[in-house]
Amino acid sequence: MKALIQVLTLIALSFAFNHSANAQSADSDIKVPATRVDASAEVNALELYDGETISVVQIRRRNNSAGSILGASQIELNNGEIVYPEEVRYAVVRGDSNKNPHQKNPHQQN
């Protein structure tokens, strides 16, 4: 009986760990080239060609969408500096920026 409880506990823990790993990978940050980022993607940070990383907290803006940040003629930082969109190499976005939430999975039935 004790061995059965241990096996069931081990199985439950493995399912919990697997679910946690899947949720974490879905919410991970992805570096997308600035020229290919979806305009509706939520930006967490910008990486410039010189290697500098700018957090979205440092940017003076109204929202975090890639279209509003990279579509502007210049990106103003809270400290007064100005970065031009041409200087941005990567946009760090949350999750998969190419995934359409309304699109069905290939294995789903109609």
Beta strands, then each sheet from edge to edge (+ up, - down):
strand 1: 29-33
strand 2: 43-48
strand 3: 53-55
strand 4: 75-76
strand 5: 82-83
strand 6: 88-94
sheet 1: 1+ 6- 2+ 3-
sheet 2: 4+ 5-
end
